């Protein structure tokens, strides 16, 4: 797959403060990527810069190897051939679904517009809704129409800004799957902004974790969870706690729950004080019963229960255990650590 979009050391400022600072990444054709980060991290500014709604103070953006934004070059948004899907759908309330989809195809004949509209409605599973108005549709249906309208102009790139944030959790997950399937079926390249990790993991091929306007990690969802490059990513992605220990060898750390050995070597001096990232899925029930922890909190998740466990020294662990084994608050249960990755920070 060839590179479609390149961001090269881009910088954006807002009222003299730096919103995006020296950020670079490449997006391959046909990939769905997410810009993920907390509120105010700069992810929406990045999307706006790509769309041509935000100027750059330095760096450049290239689309198909052509510069579309720099300090000296600025291609207007309408000439970038990008489709936008907004958080509030931005459908025209006085136009029918068919008219909304056809809005960007005014140069085509009436017959061609109707034909294309029917094709896109079939793609998004809304075949029988062409004559309805936006207020007659649910939030999920409006989002499908917004996607169909974005696809209608045959864009090189689809940009989506928090597209599912107004939907309930169940619909959000279902629509995320549907939108991914639609984009993949059309080999569309998409960049989506979200602060929801689960949403990013469902829909994306790669995720850019952003904080304070800087790229923290650009990776697959699996690697973000199992191989975070810094403390921020480790804390922001998924759940987990940090257990103190001492580096015994480059590949092992001694902790109160025993010697933790991993699949990577650290070059810190032996004896260094470190903290090991422990995910809820790393903490299992043990038949041996050498280490016990007390249940101090529990949260029922359906197929599993998330327990907060207190070790004898007072440190706490999270453990996701199958819900058919229900443990009571105050109960002491035997545990063991089952780590396949050693993630440690000084």
FILO-412918 format. One record per residue (C-alpha): residue number from 1; residue in one letter; chain; x, y, z. Coordinates in pm, 1 decimal. Layout:
<n->NUM res->a chain->A east->X north->Y up->Z>
...
This chain:
<n->1 res->x chain->A east->0.0 north->0.0 up->0.0>
<n->2 res->x chain->A east->130.2 north->342.7 up->-93.9>
<n->3 res->x chain->A east->140.6 north->642.0 up->138.4>
<n->4 res->x chain->A east->-158.9 north->871.6 up->85.5>
<n->5 res->x chain->A east->-109.0 north->1136.3 up->354.8>
<n->6 res->x chain->A east->206.9 north->1265.2 up->520.7>
<n->7 res->x chain->A east->235.0 north->1504.7 up->812.5>
<n->8 res->x chain->A east->589.4 north->1633.7 up->837.6>
<n->9 res->x chain->A east->683.2 north->1812.3 up->1161.4>
<n->10 res->x chain->A east->360.2 north->2012.7 up->1164.5>
<n->11 res->x chain->A east->300.5 north->2284.3 up->1420.9>
<n->12 res->x chain->A east->-21.3 north->2474.1 up->1492.2>
<n->13 res->x chain->A east->-69.8 north->2759.4 up->1735.0>
<n->14 res->x chain->A east->-388.5 north->2895.5 up->1887.0>
<n->15 res->x chain->A east->-391.8 north->3237.0 up->2054.1>
<n->16 res->x chain->A east->-12.8 north->3221.4 up->2101.4>
<n->17 res->x chain->A east->-25.5 north->2877.3 up->2265.3>
<n->18 res->x chain->A east->105.3 north->2569.1 up->2086.0>
<n->19 res->x chain->A east->-177.7 north->2328.4 up->2003.8>
<n->20 res->x chain->A east->26.7 north->2083.2 up->1792.2>
<n->21 res->x chain->A east->403.4 north->2064.0 up->1812.4>
<n->22 res->x chain->A east->647.2 north->1894.4 up->1569.9>
<n->23 res->x chain->A east->412.3 north->1607.7 up->1483.0>
<n->24 res->x chain->A east->489.3 north->1363.7 up->1200.2>
<n->25 res->x chain->A east->309.8 north->1054.9 up->1073.5>
<n->26 res->x chain->A east->225.3 north->874.4 up->748.6>
<n->27 res->x chain->A east->-112.3 north->725.5 up->657.0>
<n->28 res->x chain->A east->-121.0 north->446.9 up->399.3>
<n->29 res->x chain->A east->-392.5 north->419.1 up->137.4>
<n->30 res->x chain->A east->-687.7 north->209.7 up->253.1>
<n->31 res->x chain->A east->-600.1 north->236.3 up->621.7>
<n->32 res->x chain->A east->-835.3 north->353.7 up->895.0>
<n->33 res->x chain->A east->-647.7 north->543.8 up->1163.2>
<n->34 res->x chain->A east->-751.8 north->713.8 up->1484.6>
<n->35 res->x chain->A east->-618.7 north->1019.3 up->1660.2>
<n->36 res->x chain->A east->-672.4 north->926.8 up->2024.4>
<n->37 res->x chain->A east->-612.0 north->1140.9 up->2327.6>
<n->38 res->x chain->A east->-769.9 north->1326.5 up->2620.5>
<n->39 res->x chain->A east->-965.3 north->1648.7 up->2577.0>
<n->40 res->x chain->A east->-741.0 north->1937.4 up->2477.9>
<n->41 res->x chain->A east->-463.6 north->1710.7 up->2350.9>
<n->42 res->x chain->A east->-464.7 north->1866.9 up->2001.5>
<n->43 res->x chain->A east->-620.1 north->1581.1 up->1806.2>
<n->44 res->x chain->A east->-907.1 north->1788.7 up->1660.0>
<n->45 res->x chain->A east->-659.8 north->2061.1 up->1560.8>
<n->46 res->x chain->A east->-463.1 north->1800.5 up->1364.8>
<n->47 res->x chain->A east->-779.6 north->1692.1 up->1183.9>
<n->48 res->x chain->A east->-870.9 north->2054.2 up->1105.9>
<n->49 res->x chain->A east->-520.7 north->2116.0 up->969.9>
<n->50 res->x chain->A east->-555.9 north->1816.0 up->739.4>
<n->51 res->x chain->A east->-897.4 north->1941.0 up->626.0>
<n->52 res->x chain->A east->-760.9 north->2289.1 up->553.4>
<n->53 res->x chain->A east->-953.6 north->2454.4 up->836.5>
<n->54 res->x chain->A east->-642.8 north->2532.9 up->1042.2>
<n->55 res->x chain->A east->-318.0 north->2693.7 up->915.8>
<n->56 res->x chain->A east->29.4 north->2558.2 up->993.3>
<n->57 res->x chain->A east->293.0 north->2771.9 up->1159.4>
<n->58 res->x chain->A east->561.8 north->2526.1 up->1046.2>
<n->59 res->x chain->A east->597.2 north->2189.0 up->876.3>
<n->60 res->x chain->A east->391.1 north->2062.0 up->584.5>
<n->61 res->x chain->A east->109.5 north->1824.5 up->490.1>
<n->62 res->x chain->A east->127.6 north->1621.1 up->169.3>
<n->63 res->x chain->A east->-155.4 north->1436.7 up->-7.0>
<n->64 res->x chain->A east->-44.7 north->1195.1 up->-280.2>
<n->65 res->x chain->A east->304.4 north->1350.4 up->-258.8>
<n->66 res->x chain->A east->168.9 north->1700.3 up->-325.2>
<n->67 res->x chain->A east->196.8 north->1973.1 up->-61.2>
<n->68 res->x chain->A east->-150.1 north->2092.3 up->44.8>
<n->69 res->x chain->A east->-43.7 north->2287.5 up->356.1>
<n->70 res->x chain->A east->275.2 north->2465.6 up->455.1>
<n->71 res->x chain->A east->379.3 north->2816.6 up->554.9>
<n->72 res->x chain->A east->373.3 north->2920.7 up->187.8>
<n->73 res->x chain->A east->123.2 north->2680.0 up->28.0>
<n->74 res->x chain->A east->-240.2 north->2644.9 up->130.2>
<n->75 res->x chain->A east->-492.3 north->2447.5 up->-75.5>
<n->76 res->x chain->A east->-850.5 north->2551.8 up->16.6>
<n->77 res->x chain->A east->-1065.1 north->2286.1 up->187.6>
<n->78 res->x chain->A east->-1301.7 north->2249.9 up->-109.7>
<n->79 res->x chain->A east->-1011.0 north->2155.8 up->-337.6>
<n->80 res->x chain->A east->-864.7 north->1885.2 up->-115.5>
<n->81 res->x chain->A east->-1118.3 north->1616.3 up->-215.5>
<n->82 res->x chain->A east->-1181.7 north->1511.3 up->141.9>
<n->83 res->x chain->A east->-1512.2 north->1397.9 up->288.8>
<n->84 res->x chain->A east->-1605.3 north->1520.5 up->636.8>
<n->85 res->x chain->A east->-1828.5 north->1346.0 up->891.1>
<n->86 res->x chain->A east->-1897.8 north->1567.2 up->1190.7>
<n->87 res->x chain->A east->-1993.6 north->1497.4 up->1552.3>
<n->88 res->x chain->A east->-2337.4 north->1656.9 up->1503.8>
<n->89 res->x chain->A east->-2385.7 north->1497.3 up->1157.4>
<n->90 res->x chain->A east->-2433.5 north->1844.2 up->995.6>
<n->91 res->x chain->A east->-2721.5 north->1729.1 up->775.3>
<n->92 res->x chain->A east->-2937.0 north->2000.1 up->617.3>
<n->93 res->x chain->A east->-3268.9 north->1983.6 up->807.4>
<n->94 res->x chain->A east->-3476.7 north->2121.8 up->517.8>
<n->95 res->x chain->A east->-3345.6 north->1863.0 up->269.2>
<n->96 res->x chain->A east->-3449.7 north->1500.3 up->236.2>
<n->97 res->x chain->A east->-3200.7 north->1217.9 up->279.9>
<n->98 res->x chain->A east->-3167.8 north->1192.0 up->-99.6>
<n->99 res->x chain->A east->-3110.1 north->1567.7 up->-132.3>
<n->100 res->x chain->A east->-2852.0 north->1565.1 up->148.4>
<n->101 res->x chain->A east->-2652.7 north->1290.4 up->-22.6>
<n->102 res->x chain->A east->-2672.7 north->1464.9 up->-359.8>
<n->103 res->x chain->A east->-2563.8 north->1802.4 up->-223.2>
<n->104 res->x chain->A east->-2203.7 north->1759.6 up->-336.8>
<n->105 res->x chain->A east->-2296.5 north->1606.7 up->-675.0>
<n->106 res->x chain->A east->-2469.6 north->1907.1 up->-831.4>
<n->107 res->x chain->A east->-2258.5 north->1881.8 up->-1148.6>
<n->108 res->x chain->A east->-2406.5 north->1540.6 up->-1229.6>
<n->109 res->x chain->A east->-2733.2 north->1492.0 up->-1414.5>
<n->110 res->x chain->A east->-3051.7 north->1434.1 up->-1218.2>
<n->111 res->x chain->A east->-3056.0 north->1068.4 up->-1327.6>
<n->112 res->x chain->A east->-2692.5 north->1012.9 up->-1223.9>
<n->113 res->x chain->A east->-2752.2 north->1178.4 up->-886.7>
<n->114 res->x chain->A east->-3052.2 north->955.1 up->-819.2>
<n->115 res->x chain->A east->-2859.0 north->646.7 up->-923.8>
<n->116 res->x chain->A east->-2561.2 north->733.6 up->-704.1>
<n->117 res->x chain->A east->-2786.2 north->820.3 up->-409.2>
<n->118 res->x chain->A east->-2961.0 north->482.8 up->-432.1>
<n->119 res->x chain->A east->-2625.3 north->302.6 up->-448.9>
<n->120 res->x chain->A east->-2494.1 north->479.2 up->-139.5>
<n->121 res->x chain->A east->-2814.7 north->426.8 up->56.3>
<n->122 res->x chain->A east->-2780.5 north->55.1 up->-14.5>
<n->123 res->x chain->A east->-2416.6 north->64.6 up->100.3>
<n->124 res->x chain->A east->-2508.4 north->217.5 up->438.7>
<n->125 res->x chain->A east->-2820.4 north->0.2 up->478.3>
<n->126 res->x chain->A east->-3074.3 north->281.9 up->437.9>
<n->127 res->x chain->A east->-3241.0 north->185.7 up->109.7>
<n->128 res->x chain->A east->-3594.7 north->291.6 up->201.9>
<n->129 res->x chain->A east->-3517.7 north->624.7 up->366.3>
<n->130 res->x chain->A east->-3446.3 north->851.1 up->67.0>
<n->131 res->x chain->A east->-3752.8 north->1075.3 up->111.5>
<n->132 res->x chain->A east->-3728.4 north->1117.4 up->486.8>
<n->133 res->x chain->A east->-3597.3 north->1428.1 up->659.4>
<n->134 res->x chain->A east->-3314.1 north->1425.6 up->918.2>
<n->135 res->x chain->A east->-3550.8 north->1488.9 up->1212.1>
<n->136 res->x chain->A east->-3732.7 north->1166.0 up->1121.6>
<n->137 res->x chain->A east->-3415.4 north->959.9 up->1169.2>
<n->138 res->x chain->A east->-3241.9 north->823.8 up->1478.3>
<n->139 res->x chain->A east->-2889.1 north->933.9 up->1567.4>
<n->140 res->x chain->A east->-2737.6 north->616.7 up->1420.5>
<n->141 res->x chain->A east->-2936.9 north->659.2 up->1097.7>
<n->142 res->x chain->A east->-2829.4 north->1022.2 up->1065.1>
<n->143 res->x chain->A east->-2467.1 north->916.8 up->1104.3>
<n->144 res->x chain->A east->-2505.6 north->662.7 up->823.4>
<n->145 res->x chain->A east->-2649.3 north->933.2 up->597.0>
<n->146 res->x chain->A east->-2361.7 north->1164.9 up->689.0>
<n->147 res->x chain->A east->-2117.9 north->890.2 up->585.8>
<n->148 res->x chain->A east->-2307.0 north->830.5 up->258.2>
<n->149 res->x chain->A east->-2290.4 north->1203.9 up->182.4>
<n->150 res->x chain->A east->-1915.2 north->1205.2 up->251.0>
<n->151 res->x chain->A east->-1864.9 north->906.1 up->17.4>
<n->152 res->x chain->A east->-2075.5 north->1064.9 up->-258.4>
<n->153 res->x chain->A east->-1797.9 north->1301.3 up->-373.4>
<n->154 res->x chain->A east->-1553.7 north->1008.7 up->-413.5>
<n->155 res->x chain->A east->-1303.1 north->1160.8 up->-171.8>
<n->156 res->x chain->A east->-939.4 north->1063.5 up->-145.8>
<n->157 res->x chain->A east->-972.8 north->1073.4 up->230.5>
<n->158 res->x chain->A east->-1257.7 north->1061.2 up->484.0>
<n->159 res->x chain->A east->-1218.9 north->1272.3 up->800.0>
<n->160 res->x chain->A east->-1439.6 north->1192.4 up->1099.8>
<n->161 res->x chain->A east->-1455.0 north->1411.1 up->1412.2>
<n->162 res->x chain->A east->-1593.5 north->1222.3 up->1715.1>
<n->163 res->x chain->A east->-1859.2 north->1068.6 up->1485.6>
<n->164 res->x chain->A east->-2019.8 north->837.1 up->1742.6>
<n->165 res->x chain->A east->-1996.3 north->1046.2 up->2060.2>
<n->166 res->x chain->A east->-2368.4 north->1136.8 up->2060.8>
<n->167 res->x chain->A east->-2478.9 north->772.6 up->2046.6>
<n->168 res->x chain->A east->-2539.6 north->525.6 up->2328.3>
<n->169 res->x chain->A east->-2265.0 north->270.6 up->2401.2>
<n->170 res->x chain->A east->-2430.6 north->-31.8 up->2237.0>
<n->171 res->x chain->A east->-2517.9 north->155.9 up->1916.4>
<n->172 res->x chain->A east->-2173.8 north->316.7 up->1910.6>
<n->173 res->x chain->A east->-1998.8 north->-21.2 up->1906.2>
<n->174 res->x chain->A east->-2233.4 north->-168.8 up->1644.8>
<n->175 res->x chain->A east->-2202.7 north->135.4 up->1418.7>
<n->176 res->x chain->A east->-1823.8 north->134.2 up->1456.7>
<n->177 res->x chain->A east->-1815.5 north->-218.4 up->1313.9>
<n->178 res->x chain->A east->-2055.8 north->-123.6 up->1033.3>
<n->179 res->x chain->A east->-1861.0 north->189.3 up->936.5>
<n->180 res->x chain->A east->-1533.3 north->-2.9 up->932.7>
<n->181 res->x chain->A east->-1684.0 north->-266.9 up->703.2>
<n->182 res->x chain->A east->-1821.3 north->1.6 up->468.9>
<n->183 res->x chain->A east->-1489.5 north->187.1 up->449.5>
<n->184 res->x chain->A east->-1292.8 north->-133.5 up->395.5>
<n->185 res->x chain->A east->-1533.7 north->-249.9 up->122.4>
<n->186 res->x chain->A east->-1463.1 north->75.5 up->-65.2>
<n->187 res->x chain->A east->-1088.1 north->73.0 up->15.6>
<n->188 res->x chain->A east->-1136.1 north->417.0 up->169.9>
<n->189 res->x chain->A east->-868.4 north->586.9 up->375.6>
<n->190 res->x chain->A east->-1005.8 north->740.8 up->692.6>
<n->191 res->x chain->A east->-875.7 north->948.6 up->982.2>
<n->192 res->x chain->A east->-1098.9 north->962.9 up->1286.9>
<n->193 res->x chain->A east->-1070.2 north->1169.9 up->1604.8>
<n->194 res->x chain->A east->-1190.8 north->1009.6 up->1926.7>
<n->195 res->x chain->A east->-1122.7 north->1008.3 up->2299.8>
<n->196 res->x chain->A east->-1282.5 north->662.8 up->2334.2>
<n->197 res->x chain->A east->-1026.9 north->381.0 up->2339.9>
<n->198 res->x chain->A east->-1278.6 north->104.6 up->2273.2>
<n->199 res->x chain->A east->-1403.9 north->292.1 up->1967.3>
<n->200 res->x chain->A east->-1049.5 north->340.9 up->1838.9>
<n->201 res->x chain->A east->-965.1 north->-25.8 up->1890.5>
<n->202 res->x chain->A east->-1276.7 north->-145.2 up->1705.1>
<n->203 res->x chain->A east->-1246.2 north->70.2 up->1395.2>
<n->204 res->x chain->A east->-877.8 north->143.7 up->1337.4>
<n->205 res->x chain->A east->-579.5 north->-24.4 up->1175.8>
<n->206 res->x chain->A east->-340.6 north->208.2 up->1358.3>
<n->207 res->x chain->A east->-378.1 north->459.0 up->1640.0>
<n->208 res->x chain->A east->-190.4 north->782.3 up->1707.6>
<n->209 res->x chain->A east->-191.7 north->860.6 up->2080.5>
<n->210 res->x chain->A east->-170.2 north->1239.1 up->2126.1>
<n->211 res->x chain->A east->-99.2 north->1438.2 up->2441.5>
<n->212 res->x chain->A east->-15.2 north->1808.8 up->2479.4>
<n->213 res->x chain->A east->2.0 north->1840.3 up->2100.8>
<n->214 res->x chain->A east->271.4 north->1574.7 up->2063.2>
<n->215 res->x chain->A east->261.4 north->1225.2 up->1919.3>
<n->216 res->x chain->A east->324.8 north->981.3 up->2203.3>
<n->217 res->x chain->A east->294.9 north->655.2 up->2008.4>
<n->218 res->x chain->A east->185.1 north->556.5 up->1656.4>
<n->219 res->x chain->A east->105.2 north->187.1 up->1661.3>
<n->220 res->x chain->A east->-149.0 north->-93.6 up->1648.6>
<n->221 res->x chain->A east->-403.1 north->-128.7 up->1928.4>
<n->222 res->x chain->A east->-231.0 north->-449.4 up->2043.2>
<n->223 res->x chain->A east->107.2 north->-281.5 up->2080.1>
<n->224 res->x chain->A east->-37.8 north->23.0 up->2254.9>
<n->225 res->x chain->A east->-183.9 north->-206.7 up->2520.2>
<n->226 res->x chain->A east->100.6 north->-457.7 up->2552.2>
<n->227 res->x chain->A east->402.9 north->-244.3 up->2460.9>
<n->228 res->x chain->A east->344.9 north->121.9 up->2558.5>
<n->229 res->x chain->A east->651.2 north->337.7 up->2491.9>
<n->230 res->x chain->A east->608.9 north->568.4 up->2790.2>
<n->231 res->x chain->A east->426.5 north->614.6 up->3118.2>
<n->232 res->x chain->A east->151.3 north->831.1 up->2967.0>
<n->233 res->x chain->A east->51.5 north->568.8 up->2708.4>
<n->234 res->x chain->A east->68.8 north->295.0 up->2971.6>
<n->235 res->x chain->A east->-171.9 north->486.8 up->3196.6>
<n->236 res->x chain->A east->-399.8 north->619.2 up->2921.8>
<n->237 res->x chain->A east->-450.2 north->292.5 up->2732.6>
<n->238 res->x chain->A east->-647.9 north->25.6 up->2912.1>
<n->239 res->x chain->A east->-644.0 north->-31.1 up->3285.9>
<n->240 res->x chain->A east->-360.1 north->-127.9 up->3510.5>
<n->241 res->x chain->A east->-148.2 north->-45.3 up->3812.2>
<n->242 res->x chain->A east->223.3 north->1.7 up->3871.0>
<n->243 res->x chain->A east->392.9 north->-235.8 up->4113.3>
<n->244 res->x chain->A east->727.9 north->-124.3 up->4261.0>
<n->245 res->x chain->A east->1029.6 north->-348.5 up->4225.9>
<n->246 res->x chain->A east->1404.8 north->-368.7 up->4177.6>
<n->247 res->x chain->A east->1581.0 north->-457.9 up->3853.0>
<n->248 res->x chain->A east->1760.8 north->-788.2 up->3920.8>
<n->249 res->x chain->A east->1882.8 north->-861.8 up->3567.9>
<n->250 res->x chain->A east->1816.9 north->-671.1 up->3241.3>
<n->251 res->x chain->A east->1516.5 north->-902.6 up->3187.3>
<n->252 res->x chain->A east->1377.3 north->-943.9 up->3539.8>
<n->253 res->x chain->A east->1238.8 north->-740.8 up->3829.8>
<n->254 res->x chain->A east->1205.2 north->-852.3 up->4191.0>
<n->255 res->x chain->A east->870.4 north->-750.2 up->4343.2>
<n->256 res->x chain->A east->667.9 north->-844.3 up->4648.7>
<n->257 res->x chain->A east->478.7 north->-1096.3 up->4435.8>
<n->258 res->x chain->A east->802.0 north->-1261.4 up->4326.4>
<n->259 res->x chain->A east->1051.3 north->-1236.9 up->4042.5>
<n->260 res->x chain->A east->889.1 north->-1110.1 up->3722.9>
<n->261 res->x chain->A east->1075.2 north->-1215.6 up->3407.7>
<n->262 res->x chain->A east->997.5 north->-1069.8 up->3067.8>
<n->263 res->x chain->A east->1062.7 north->-1073.2 up->2697.6>
<n->264 res->x chain->A east->1276.2 north->-758.1 up->2682.3>
<n->265 res->x chain->A east->1596.5 north->-625.1 up->2835.2>
<n->266 res->x chain->A east->1641.6 north->-288.5 up->3007.5>
<n->267 res->x chain->A east->1979.5 north->-111.9 up->3014.2>
<n->268 res->x chain->A east->1933.5 north->59.0 up->3351.3>
<n->269 res->x chain->A east->2188.6 north->-19.9 up->3625.6>
<n->270 res->x chain->A east->2109.3 north->-340.1 up->3812.3>
<n->271 res->x chain->A east->1943.6 north->-257.8 up->4143.5>
<n->272 res->x chain->A east->1749.6 north->32.9 up->3992.1>
<n->273 res->x chain->A east->1410.8 north->101.9 up->4147.5>
<n->274 res->x chain->A east->1142.0 north->50.0 up->3883.7>
<n->275 res->x chain->A east->766.5 north->12.7 up->3852.1>
<n->276 res->x chain->A east->613.2 north->-274.9 up->3657.3>
<n->277 res->x chain->A east->287.8 north->-231.2 up->3467.2>
<n->278 res->x chain->A east->36.3 north->-496.0 up->3573.8>
<n->279 res->x chain->A east->-279.2 north->-527.6 up->3361.8>
<n->280 res->x chain->A east->-602.5 north->-683.4 up->3497.6>
<n->281 res->x chain->A east->-559.9 north->-980.8 up->3262.4>
<n->282 res->x chain->A east->-212.1 north->-1046.1 up->3410.5>
<n->283 res->x chain->A east->-356.0 north->-1138.9 up->3753.5>
<n->284 res->x chain->A east->-497.4 north->-1492.0 up->3769.0>
<n->285 res->x chain->A east->-633.6 north->-1720.8 up->4038.2>
<n->286 res->x chain->A east->-368.6 north->-1962.1 up->4163.7>
<n->287 res->x chain->A east->-410.6 north->-2322.5 up->4271.6>
<n->288 res->x chain->A east->-75.3 north->-2317.6 up->4450.1>
<n->289 res->x chain->A east->-194.0 north->-2054.9 up->4699.2>
<n->290 res->x chain->A east->148.2 north->-1904.8 up->4776.5>
<n->291 res->x chain->A east->29.1 north->-1543.2 up->4744.8>
<n->292 res->x chain->A east->-297.5 north->-1408.2 up->4879.7>
<n->293 res->x chain->A east->-475.1 north->-1077.8 up->4816.7>
<n->294 res->x chain->A east->-790.2 north->-931.4 up->4971.1>
<n->295 res->x chain->A east->-1091.4 north->-828.7 up->4762.9>
<n->296 res->x chain->A east->-1160.9 north->-462.8 up->4846.3>
<n->297 res->x chain->A east->-1378.3 north->-371.4 up->4547.2>
<n->298 res->x chain->A east->-1555.0 north->-541.9 up->4258.1>
<n->299 res->x chain->A east->-1733.5 north->-432.3 up->3942.9>
<n->300 res->x chain->A east->-1957.8 north->-672.8 up->3751.1>
<n->301 res->x chain->A east->-1891.4 north->-652.8 up->3373.9>
<n->302 res->x chain->A east->-2110.5 north->-939.1 up->3251.9>
<n->303 res->x chain->A east->-1870.0 north->-1206.0 up->3130.5>
<n->304 res->x chain->A east->-1611.2 north->-1098.1 up->3387.8>
<n->305 res->x chain->A east->-1577.4 north->-921.3 up->3721.3>
<n->306 res->x chain->A east->-1311.5 north->-654.4 up->3769.9>
<n->307 res->x chain->A east->-1168.0 north->-693.4 up->4119.2>
<n->308 res->x chain->A east->-952.5 north->-450.4 up->4313.3>
<n->309 res->x chain->A east->-718.1 north->-661.5 up->4524.0>
<n->310 res->x chain->A east->-499.1 north->-546.2 up->4812.3>
<n->311 res->x chain->A east->-163.6 north->-710.9 up->4872.4>
<n->312 res->x chain->A east->-26.6 north->-762.1 up->5227.2>
<n->313 res->x chain->A east->190.1 north->-447.4 up->5194.7>
<n->314 res->x chain->A east->-109.6 north->-234.5 up->5092.2>
<n->315 res->x chain->A east->-35.2 north->-213.2 up->4721.2>
<n->316 res->x chain->A east->-334.8 north->-276.2 up->4499.3>
<n->317 res->x chain->A east->-382.0 north->-480.9 up->4182.8>
<n->318 res->x chain->A east->-669.9 north->-506.4 up->3935.3>
<n->319 res->x chain->A east->-783.5 north->-848.9 up->3822.3>
<n->320 res->x chain->A east->-1038.5 north->-940.2 up->3555.0>
<n->321 res->x chain->A east->-1173.8 north->-1284.5 up->3644.8>
<n->322 res->x chain->A east->-1457.0 north->-1489.0 up->3487.0>
<n->323 res->x chain->A east->-1786.9 north->-1389.1 up->3644.9>
<n->324 res->x chain->A east->-1893.9 north->-1745.6 up->3725.9>
<n->325 res->x chain->A east->-1645.0 north->-1738.7 up->4017.4>
<n->326 res->x chain->A east->-1791.1 north->-1469.1 up->4241.1>
<n->327 res->x chain->A east->-1570.8 north->-1356.5 up->4531.1>
<n->328 res->x chain->A east->-1695.6 north->-1151.0 up->4823.7>
<n->329 res->x chain->A east->-1560.6 north->-823.1 up->4957.5>
<n->330 res->x chain->A east->-1306.2 north->-893.9 up->5230.7>
<n->331 res->x chain->A east->-1233.7 north->-1241.6 up->5096.3>
<n->332 res->x chain->A east->-870.6 north->-1349.2 up->5069.1>
<n->333 res->x chain->A east->-800.9 north->-1522.7 up->4738.6>
<n->334 res->x chain->A east->-487.5 north->-1696.5 up->4604.6>
<n->335 res->x chain->A east->-338.9 north->-1522.3 up->4300.0>
<n->336 res->x chain->A east->-45.2 north->-1541.2 up->4062.3>
<n->337 res->x chain->A east->93.0 north->-1315.6 up->3791.0>
<n->338 res->x chain->A east->89.2 north->-1442.2 up->3433.7>
<n->339 res->x chain->A east->280.7 north->-1179.2 up->3235.6>
<n->340 res->x chain->A east->385.3 north->-1231.3 up->2876.9>
<n->341 res->x chain->A east->534.7 north->-880.9 up->2850.3>
<n->342 res->x chain->A east->754.8 north->-705.1 up->3105.0>
<n->343 res->x chain->A east->677.0 north->-333.1 up->3092.2>
<n->344 res->x chain->A east->884.3 north->-139.9 up->3343.5>
<n->345 res->x chain->A east->947.0 north->230.5 up->3402.7>
<n->346 res->x chain->A east->1206.8 north->397.3 up->3621.5>
